Amino acid sequence: MRWRRGLGLLTGALLGATAVAGCAPSSGLSTHDDRLQVVTTTGLLRDLVAHVGGDRVNATSIIPDGADPHSFEPTLRSARDVVYAEVAFSNYMLLEQQNVIRTLDANLRDEVPNISLAEDAVKYAAEVIQLVENPNLDTIWLGLRARGDGHQYGADRSSQVLLSATDASGPGDVYGYLTGTFGDSEIYFDSSDGFDSGDGYRDDTATLPADAHTHMSWVFTEPGIYTLTLAARLKVDSESRSVPVGESTFTFAVGVSADEAASDGQTILDEGHADLTVDLDSSEVYALYDPEGGGEHTQEELAAEDIVIEVPNKAIDEIPEGEGHRFLGKPGTQIYQLPQAVLGKHVHGEIDPHLWQNVRNVIAYVQLIRDTLVGADPENAAEYRANAEAYIDQLDELDAYVRETISRIPPERRHLITTHDAFGYLAAAYGVDVAGFVTPNPATEPSLVERRRLARTIETLQVPAVFLEPNLRARSSVLTEVAAENEIEVCDIYGDAFDDEITDYVSMMRFNADSLFTCLTRGLPESDLHPRESESEHSHAHE
């Protein structure tokens, strides 16, 4: 018998929610509704659940349509819906902002199914793609990583790894910060005002989920040798005290010879990709390093005492204009900076979480949703199975439509340049080349190097159009400006979110296919377009 009425007053202060004002979900869950109450993290997942559940399900999403799942902060209304839920679905693979996941996991009742679709859909033949990092920097790219799952401490996906700067030495100040998608800065470490153990180093602490990493920028205000001590703690849940999980001191050679700073046997990190890493399994803090720029699967473990991190003179930069960098000092002041490799990418894992850009993966999502609803509400199992079968038929047709539409674009024109690195699955499934992505950052002037690189890509590939997600178009700068300078079109493409025009998954993918075809074939005669595929070719493509 499913839980229904008589919940009473909500208790526990609706754990994990914030009082941030924002758009409410399209509908709410209720104890006065005989349908199965389902909460999802995103509107896209809500749409899939609605197709499978039909009239037997009341579904709502924590993240409203039009909002960015990477940065949305949940509301008290969101937490209330979670309390009422009888089934919960998230995408996860670190797609959603961790406060969304914490709101879901902290307020969901113990007996309620809590499904991570991107991870569990692999059992239904969903295909995943590793994120390939290409920082394109001539200095080392230095990030932070939490490694391992912390299960021996009782950790889960809502647990937090706290990495605090507790001490620093050197001739100047040290800063670590992350620049968000639209130029806002999140300060992780700031040695200029000291480190306060009395409040748990609150103002000098980076927070990561388990098994995640983040890009960031590092700034040093004067040349010389620096040390930075990082201490790690694991906070299993909101009620528990944090548990120490390691501490290490790292050495930086800033604007001086790293060879002179390094002792015998120490490795100088001067290129590629390194992450200062909290290992939850071994309770250690060390560096993971690959001089070729790879991720965790190619990085080597190096103890802090065995390395010196080089910040060379070519890292000299100036503090830019804008609110987002005011904490560093007066604009124009010279600094040494190891820049964030990919602007605005935030915290993420090793797997691209945007599985739905391949329609075959959404079929796996639907099968998993079907089986979950059947398990939660077996009385209506036949209806859920029939709805899922009908919807999968629609998705088969959609997959064929997207494949055929994109296949008509000549291969030399199938180049996608956009603002958001969210289309790897679309590219792999349907034969599109992701030629580049530029994350908008209106808080600072776009660098000449970035502009020239983008303009050169457009010119070399003779790209007739670039693509922007509608919810980013009004706030974008680099891509729209470079497109205008090169007299090419800016077209819409949907990545993470619906809006007033596109309100369901099938419409979104059809729109994307049509937009790619229309904009990338603009000006071509009909004779240059590839012929439509036959039904037999469609069938062969699906086998």
C-alpha positions as CSV (number, residue, x, y, z in Angstrom):
1,M,0.0,0.0,0.0
2,R,1.5,3.3,-1.1
3,W,2.0,6.2,1.3
4,R,-0.8,8.8,1.0
5,R,-2.5,11.3,3.3
6,G,-1.8,12.2,6.9
7,L,1.8,13.4,6.5
8,G,1.3,16.3,8.9
9,L,3.6,19.2,9.3
10,L,6.9,19.0,7.4
11,T,9.8,18.6,9.8
12,G,13.6,19.0,9.7
13,A,13.4,22.5,8.2
14,L,13.3,20.9,4.7
15,L,16.9,19.8,4.7
16,G,19.1,21.0,1.9
17,A,16.8,23.7,0.5
18,T,17.7,27.3,0.3
19,A,15.4,30.3,0.4
20,V,16.6,31.6,-2.9
21,A,13.7,33.1,-4.9
22,G,13.1,31.6,-8.3
23,C,10.7,30.2,-10.8
24,A,8.4,27.5,-9.3
25,P,8.1,24.1,-11.0
26,S,5.2,23.8,-13.4
27,S,3.1,21.9,-10.9
28,G,3.5,20.5,-7.4
29,L,3.1,17.2,-5.7
30,S,0.3,16.6,-3.2
31,T,-1.0,14.2,-0.6
32,H,-4.5,14.8,-1.8
33,D,-3.9,13.2,-5.2
34,D,-4.5,9.5,-5.9
35,R,-1.9,9.5,-8.7
36,L,1.7,8.3,-8.2
37,Q,3.7,11.4,-7.0
38,V,7.0,11.7,-8.9
39,V,9.7,14.3,-8.5
40,T,12.5,14.7,-11.1
41,T,15.5,17.1,-11.1
42,T,15.0,18.5,-14.6
43,G,12.1,19.3,-16.9
44,L,13.4,17.0,-19.5
45,L,13.2,14.0,-17.1
46,R,9.7,15.2,-16.0
47,D,8.6,15.0,-19.7
48,L,9.9,11.4,-20.0
49,V,8.1,10.4,-16.8
50,A,4.9,12.0,-18.0
51,H,4.9,10.0,-21.2
52,V,5.5,6.7,-19.4
53,G,3.2,7.5,-16.4
54,G,0.4,9.1,-18.4
55,D,-2.8,9.8,-16.3
56,R,-1.6,7.6,-13.5
57,V,1.3,9.9,-12.5
58,N,1.7,13.5,-11.2
59,A,5.2,14.6,-12.0
60,T,7.1,17.8,-11.2
61,S,10.7,19.0,-11.5
62,I,12.9,20.7,-9.0
63,I,14.6,22.7,-11.7
64,P,12.1,24.9,-13.7
65,D,12.1,25.0,-17.5
66,G,14.6,27.6,-18.7
67,A,17.0,27.3,-15.7
68,D,20.5,25.9,-15.9
69,P,20.8,22.5,-14.1
70,H,24.5,23.1,-13.5
71,S,23.8,26.2,-11.4
72,F,20.2,26.2,-10.2
73,E,19.6,26.7,-6.4
74,P,16.6,24.8,-5.1
75,T,13.8,26.5,-3.2
76,L,11.7,25.6,-0.1
77,R,8.9,24.6,-2.5
78,S,11.3,22.2,-4.2
79,A,12.0,20.5,-0.9
80,R,8.3,20.2,-0.1
81,D,7.7,18.4,-3.3
82,V,10.5,16.0,-2.5
83,V,8.9,15.2,0.9
84,Y,5.7,14.3,-0.9
85,A,7.3,12.2,-3.6
86,E,6.8,8.5,-4.0
87,V,9.4,8.1,-6.7
88,A,12.4,10.3,-7.6
89,F,14.5,10.5,-10.7
90,S,17.7,12.5,-11.3
91,N,20.1,12.4,-14.2
92,Y,23.2,12.8,-12.1
93,M,26.7,11.9,-13.3
94,L,27.3,15.3,-11.7
95,L,25.0,17.1,-14.1
96,E,22.9,18.8,-11.5
97,Q,24.2,21.3,-9.0
98,Q,25.0,19.5,-5.8
99,N,22.5,21.5,-3.8
100,V,19.8,20.1,-6.0
101,I,21.0,16.6,-5.2
102,R,21.2,17.3,-1.5
103,T,17.7,18.7,-1.5
104,L,16.5,15.5,-3.2
105,D,18.5,13.0,-1.1
106,A,18.0,14.8,2.3
107,N,14.2,15.2,2.0
108,L,13.3,12.0,0.3
109,R,11.8,9.3,2.6
110,D,13.9,6.2,3.1
111,E,11.5,3.8,1.3
112,V,11.2,5.9,-1.9
113,P,13.0,4.7,-5.0
114,N,15.7,7.3,-5.9
115,I,17.0,6.6,-9.4
116,S,20.1,8.1,-11.1
117,L,19.1,7.6,-14.7
118,A,22.4,8.3,-16.5
119,E,24.2,5.8,-14.3
120,D,21.6,3.1,-14.1
121,A,20.5,3.3,-17.7
122,V,23.9,1.7,-18.7
123,K,22.2,-1.6,-17.6
124,Y,19.6,-0.9,-20.4
125,A,22.4,-0.5,-23.0
126,A,22.8,3.3,-22.8
127,E,26.2,4.3,-24.1
128,V,28.4,6.8,-22.2
129,I,31.2,9.0,-23.4
130,Q,34.3,10.0,-21.4
131,L,34.9,13.7,-21.1
132,V,38.1,14.6,-23.0
133,E,39.8,17.6,-21.6
134,N,41.9,19.8,-23.9
135,P,43.0,22.9,-22.0
136,N,45.0,24.4,-24.8
137,L,47.3,26.2,-22.3
138,D,51.1,26.7,-22.4
139,T,51.2,26.4,-18.6
140,I,50.1,23.6,-16.3
141,W,46.4,23.3,-15.8
142,L,45.8,22.8,-12.1
143,G,42.5,21.8,-10.6
144,L,41.0,20.1,-7.5
145,R,39.7,16.5,-7.3
146,A,37.9,14.3,-4.8
147,R,38.7,10.7,-5.6
148,G,36.9,7.6,-4.3
149,D,33.4,7.1,-3.0
150,G,34.0,7.2,0.8
151,H,31.7,4.3,1.4
152,Q,33.8,3.2,4.4
153,Y,32.6,6.5,6.1
154,G,29.0,6.0,5.0
155,A,29.3,8.7,2.3
156,D,26.8,8.9,-0.6
157,R,26.3,11.3,-3.6
158,S,25.0,14.1,-1.3
159,S,28.1,14.0,0.9
160,Q,30.6,16.8,0.7
161,V,34.4,16.8,0.5
162,L,35.7,20.0,2.1
163,L,39.2,21.0,1.0
164,S,40.6,23.9,3.1
165,A,43.6,26.1,2.8
166,T,45.0,26.2,6.3
167,D,48.4,27.9,5.9
168,A,50.4,29.6,3.2
169,S,53.9,31.1,2.9
170,G,55.6,33.2,0.3
171,P,56.4,36.8,-0.8
172,G,52.8,37.6,-1.8
173,D,49.2,36.4,-1.6
174,V,47.7,33.3,-3.0
175,Y,44.2,33.0,-4.5
176,G,42.3,30.1,-5.9
177,Y,39.0,30.8,-7.6
178,L,36.5,29.5,-10.2
179,T,35.0,31.7,-12.9
180,G,31.4,30.8,-13.6
181,T,29.6,30.7,-16.9
182,F,28.8,34.5,-16.8
183,G,31.8,35.9,-15.2
184,D,30.9,35.5,-11.5
185,S,33.8,34.3,-9.3
186,E,33.6,31.7,-6.5
187,I,36.6,32.2,-4.2
188,Y,38.1,29.0,-2.9
189,F,41.3,30.2,-1.2
190,D,42.5,33.7,-0.3
191,S,45.6,34.1,1.9
192,S,45.5,37.9,2.0
193,D,43.3,37.9,5.1
194,G,44.8,34.9,6.8
195,F,43.2,31.5,7.7
196,D,40.7,31.3,10.5
197,S,40.6,27.9,12.2
198,G,37.9,29.2,14.6
199,D,35.2,29.0,11.9
200,G,36.6,25.8,10.3
201,Y,38.4,27.8,7.5
202,R,35.0,28.6,6.1
203,D,36.2,31.4,3.8
204,D,39.1,29.3,2.5
205,T,37.3,26.0,1.6
206,A,36.4,24.4,-1.7
207,T,33.5,22.0,-1.6
208,L,33.2,19.0,-4.0
209,P,31.0,16.0,-4.2
210,A,32.7,12.6,-3.9
211,D,34.4,11.4,-7.1
212,A,34.4,14.8,-8.8
213,H,36.8,17.5,-10.0
214,T,36.7,21.2,-10.8
215,H,38.6,23.6,-12.9
216,M,40.0,26.7,-11.3
217,S,42.4,29.6,-11.6
218,W,45.4,30.2,-9.3
219,V,46.8,33.7,-8.7
220,F,50.1,34.7,-7.0
221,T,50.8,38.4,-6.5
222,E,54.6,38.4,-6.3
223,P,57.4,36.2,-7.7
224,G,59.1,33.7,-5.4
225,I,58.7,30.4,-3.7
226,Y,55.3,29.6,-2.0
227,T,53.9,26.8,0.0
228,L,50.2,26.1,0.5
229,T,48.8,23.6,3.0
230,L,45.5,21.9,2.2
231,A,43.6,19.9,4.7
232,A,40.6,17.7,3.7
233,R,37.5,16.7,5.6
234,L,34.5,14.6,4.6
235,K,31.0,15.7,5.7
236,V,28.8,12.6,5.3
237,D,25.5,14.4,5.9
238,S,24.1,17.7,7.3
239,E,23.9,16.2,10.8
240,S,27.3,14.6,11.1
241,R,30.6,16.2,12.2
242,S,33.2,16.3,9.4
243,V,35.9,13.6,9.4
244,P,39.6,14.5,8.6
245,V,40.7,12.7,5.4
246,G,44.3,14.0,4.9
247,E,46.5,17.0,4.7
248,S,49.5,18.0,2.6
249,T,51.7,21.0,1.8
250,F,52.4,21.9,-1.9
251,T,55.3,24.0,-3.2
252,F,55.0,26.5,-6.1
253,A,57.8,28.2,-7.9
254,V,56.4,31.5,-9.2
255,G,58.3,33.5,-11.7
256,V,61.6,31.9,-10.6
257,S,63.5,28.8,-11.6
258,A,61.7,25.7,-10.6
259,D,64.9,23.7,-11.1
260,E,66.6,25.8,-8.3
261,A,63.5,25.4,-6.1
262,A,63.3,21.6,-6.6
263,S,65.5,19.2,-4.5
264,D,66.9,16.0,-5.9
265,G,64.3,13.6,-7.1
266,Q,61.4,16.1,-7.1
267,T,59.2,16.3,-10.2
268,I,58.5,19.7,-11.7
269,L,54.9,20.1,-12.9
270,D,55.1,22.6,-15.7
271,E,52.7,21.3,-18.4
272,G,49.6,19.2,-18.9
273,H,46.9,18.6,-16.3
274,A,47.3,18.1,-12.5
275,D,44.7,17.9,-9.8
276,L,45.4,18.4,-6.1
277,T,43.5,15.4,-5.0
278,V,41.7,14.2,-1.8
279,D,41.6,10.4,-1.8
280,L,38.7,9.2,0.3
281,D,39.8,5.6,0.1
282,S,43.4,6.1,1.4
283,S,42.7,9.4,3.4
284,E,45.5,11.2,1.7
285,V,46.0,14.4,-0.2
286,Y,48.3,14.3,-3.2
287,A,48.6,15.3,-6.8
288,L,47.3,13.4,-9.8
289,Y,49.4,14.4,-12.9
290,D,49.5,13.8,-16.7
291,P,52.0,15.9,-18.6
292,E,49.9,15.2,-21.8
293,G,46.8,16.8,-20.3
294,G,44.6,13.7,-19.7
295,G,42.1,13.0,-17.0
296,E,42.1,10.6,-14.0
297,H,42.4,7.5,-16.2
298,T,45.9,8.6,-17.3
299,Q,47.1,10.6,-14.3
300,E,49.9,9.4,-12.0
301,E,49.9,9.7,-8.2
302,L,52.6,12.0,-6.9
303,A,53.1,12.9,-3.2
304,A,53.1,16.6,-2.3
305,E,56.7,16.4,-1.0
306,D,57.9,15.0,-4.3
307,I,56.7,17.8,-6.6
308,V,57.2,21.5,-7.3
309,I,54.4,23.2,-9.3
310,E,55.9,25.8,-11.8
311,V,54.1,29.1,-12.4
312,P,56.4,30.6,-15.1
313,N,56.9,34.2,-16.2
314,K,54.7,33.5,-19.2
315,A,51.9,33.2,-16.7
316,I,52.2,37.0,-16.0
317,D,48.8,38.6,-16.5
318,E,46.8,41.7,-15.4
319,I,43.8,41.8,-13.1
320,P,40.9,42.4,-15.5
321,E,38.1,44.9,-15.2
322,G,34.8,43.7,-13.8
323,E,33.1,42.9,-10.5
324,G,34.0,39.2,-10.8
325,H,37.7,39.9,-10.2
326,R,37.7,42.9,-7.8
327,F,38.8,40.6,-4.9
328,L,42.2,40.3,-6.6
329,G,42.9,44.0,-6.4
330,K,43.1,47.0,-8.7
331,P,42.4,46.3,-12.4
332,G,45.6,46.4,-14.4
333,T,47.8,45.2,-11.6
334,Q,50.3,42.6,-12.6
335,I,49.8,39.0,-11.3
336,Y,51.0,35.5,-12.0
337,Q,48.0,33.3,-13.0
338,L,47.5,29.7,-13.8
339,P,44.2,30.1,-15.7
340,Q,41.1,27.9,-15.5
341,A,41.4,25.7,-18.6
342,V,37.7,25.6,-19.5
343,L,35.7,28.7,-18.5
344,G,32.5,28.0,-16.6
345,K,32.6,24.2,-16.7
346,H,32.2,24.0,-12.9
347,V,32.3,20.7,-11.0
348,H,32.0,17.5,-13.0
349,G,33.1,13.9,-13.3
350,E,34.9,11.8,-15.9
351,I,31.7,11.0,-17.9
352,D,29.8,13.4,-20.1
353,P,26.3,13.5,-18.4
354,H,24.3,14.8,-21.4
355,L,23.2,11.3,-22.5
356,W,19.9,12.5,-23.9
357,Q,21.5,14.1,-27.0
358,N,21.6,10.5,-28.3
359,V,17.9,9.4,-28.7
360,R,19.0,5.7,-28.2
361,N,20.1,6.6,-24.7
362,V,16.7,8.1,-23.9
363,I,15.1,4.9,-24.9
364,A,17.2,3.3,-22.2
365,Y,16.0,6.0,-19.8
366,V,12.4,5.3,-20.7
367,Q,12.8,1.5,-20.1
368,L,14.3,2.3,-16.7
369,I,11.5,4.7,-15.8
370,R,8.9,2.1,-16.9
371,D,10.4,-0.6,-14.6
372,T,10.7,1.8,-11.7
373,L,7.1,3.0,-12.0
374,V,5.9,-0.7,-12.3
375,G,7.8,-1.5,-9.1
376,A,6.3,1.4,-7.2
377,D,2.8,1.0,-8.5
378,P,2.3,-2.6,-9.7
379,E,-1.5,-2.2,-9.9
380,N,-1.0,0.0,-13.0
381,A,1.9,-2.0,-14.5
382,A,0.0,-2.8,-17.8
383,E,-0.6,0.9,-18.4
384,Y,3.0,1.9,-17.8
385,R,4.2,-0.8,-20.1
386,A,1.8,0.2,-22.9
387,N,2.7,3.9,-22.5
388,A,6.4,3.1,-22.6
389,E,6.0,0.9,-25.7
390,A,4.1,3.6,-27.5
391,Y,6.6,6.3,-26.5
392,I,9.6,4.1,-27.6
393,D,8.0,3.8,-31.0
394,Q,7.9,7.6,-31.1
395,L,11.6,7.7,-30.1
396,D,12.5,5.2,-32.8
397,E,10.9,7.5,-35.3
398,L,12.7,10.5,-33.8
399,D,16.1,8.8,-33.9
400,A,15.5,8.0,-37.6
401,Y,14.4,11.6,-38.3
402,V,17.5,13.1,-36.6
403,R,19.8,10.7,-38.3
404,E,18.3,11.3,-41.7
405,T,18.1,15.1,-41.4
406,I,21.7,15.4,-40.3
407,S,22.9,12.9,-42.9
408,R,21.7,15.2,-45.6
409,I,24.2,17.8,-44.5
410,P,27.4,17.4,-46.6
411,P,30.2,16.1,-44.2
412,E,32.4,19.1,-44.8
413,R,29.6,21.3,-43.4
414,R,28.8,19.2,-40.3
415,H,30.8,21.4,-37.9
416,L,29.2,22.5,-34.6
417,I,30.5,25.5,-32.7
418,T,28.5,26.6,-29.7
419,T,28.9,28.0,-26.1
420,H,28.3,24.8,-24.1
421,D,30.2,21.6,-24.2
422,A,26.9,19.5,-24.1
423,F,26.7,18.0,-27.5
424,G,29.2,15.2,-27.5
425,Y,26.5,12.5,-27.7
426,L,24.8,14.3,-30.6
427,A,28.1,14.4,-32.4
428,A,29.0,10.8,-31.8
429,A,25.6,9.3,-32.6
430,Y,24.7,11.4,-35.7
431,G,28.1,12.2,-37.4
432,V,28.6,15.8,-36.3
433,D,32.0,17.3,-35.6
434,V,32.2,19.5,-32.5
435,A,34.6,22.0,-33.9
436,G,34.7,24.1,-30.7
437,F,32.8,25.7,-27.9
438,V,33.3,29.1,-26.2
439,T,31.7,29.7,-22.8
440,P,30.5,33.4,-22.5
441,N,32.2,35.6,-19.9
442,P,30.9,39.1,-20.1
443,A,32.6,40.1,-16.9
444,T,35.9,40.4,-18.8
445,E,37.0,41.4,-22.2
446,P,37.3,38.3,-24.5
447,S,41.0,37.6,-25.0
448,L,42.5,38.3,-28.4
449,V,43.9,34.8,-28.5
450,E,40.4,33.3,-28.0
451,R,38.9,35.5,-30.6
452,R,41.6,34.7,-33.1
453,R,41.4,31.0,-32.5
454,L,37.6,31.0,-33.0
455,A,37.8,33.3,-36.0
456,R,40.5,31.0,-37.5
457,T,38.3,27.9,-36.9
458,I,35.3,29.6,-38.6
459,E,37.5,30.7,-41.6
460,T,39.3,27.4,-42.0
461,L,36.2,25.2,-41.8
462,Q,34.1,27.7,-43.7
463,V,31.5,27.4,-41.0
464,P,28.2,29.1,-42.2
465,A,26.7,29.3,-38.7
466,V,27.4,29.0,-35.0
467,F,24.9,27.8,-32.4
468,L,23.6,29.2,-29.1
469,E,21.2,27.8,-26.5
470,P,18.2,30.2,-26.3
471,N,18.6,30.6,-22.5
472,L,22.2,31.8,-23.1
473,R,21.7,34.0,-26.1
474,A,20.9,37.2,-24.3
475,R,23.9,36.9,-22.1
476,S,26.5,35.7,-24.6
477,S,29.2,37.9,-25.9
478,V,32.3,36.2,-27.4
479,L,30.5,33.9,-29.9
480,T,27.9,36.4,-31.0
481,E,30.5,39.1,-31.5
482,V,32.9,36.9,-33.5
483,A,30.0,35.6,-35.6
484,A,29.0,39.2,-36.4
485,E,32.6,40.1,-37.3
486,N,32.7,37.1,-39.7
487,E,29.2,37.8,-41.1
488,I,27.8,34.3,-40.2
489,E,24.5,33.3,-38.7
490,V,23.8,32.6,-35.0
491,C,21.3,29.8,-34.8
492,D,19.5,28.2,-31.8
493,I,20.2,24.7,-30.4
494,Y,18.8,23.2,-27.2
495,G,21.0,21.5,-24.6
496,D,19.8,21.2,-21.0
497,A,16.5,23.1,-20.8
498,F,13.1,23.7,-22.3
499,D,11.5,27.1,-22.7
500,D,8.2,28.6,-23.8
501,E,8.7,27.5,-27.4
502,I,10.1,24.0,-26.9
503,T,8.4,22.1,-24.1
504,D,9.1,18.4,-24.7
505,Y,12.0,16.2,-25.6
506,V,10.8,15.0,-29.0
507,S,10.2,18.6,-30.1
508,M,13.7,19.6,-28.8
509,M,15.5,17.0,-30.8
510,R,13.6,17.6,-33.9
511,F,14.3,21.3,-33.6
512,N,18.0,20.7,-33.1
513,A,18.2,18.5,-36.2
514,D,16.2,21.0,-38.3
515,S,18.3,23.9,-37.0
516,L,21.6,22.1,-37.8
517,F,20.3,21.2,-41.3
518,T,18.9,24.6,-42.1
519,C,21.8,26.7,-40.8
520,L,24.7,24.5,-42.0
521,T,23.3,24.1,-45.5
522,R,22.4,27.7,-46.0
523,G,23.2,28.8,-49.5
524,L,23.9,25.3,-50.9
525,P,22.0,24.2,-54.0
526,E,19.7,21.1,-53.6
527,S,22.1,19.1,-55.7
528,D,24.8,19.4,-53.0
529,L,22.6,17.9,-50.3
530,H,22.8,14.2,-49.6
531,P,19.8,12.2,-50.6
532,R,17.3,11.0,-48.0
533,E,18.1,7.6,-46.5
534,S,15.8,4.7,-47.3
535,E,13.9,2.9,-44.6
536,S,16.3,0.0,-45.0
537,E,19.2,2.2,-44.2
538,H,17.4,3.5,-41.1
539,S,16.9,-0.1,-40.0
540,H,20.5,-0.9,-40.6
541,A,21.6,2.1,-38.6
542,H,19.6,1.0,-35.6
543,E,21.0,-2.6,-35.5
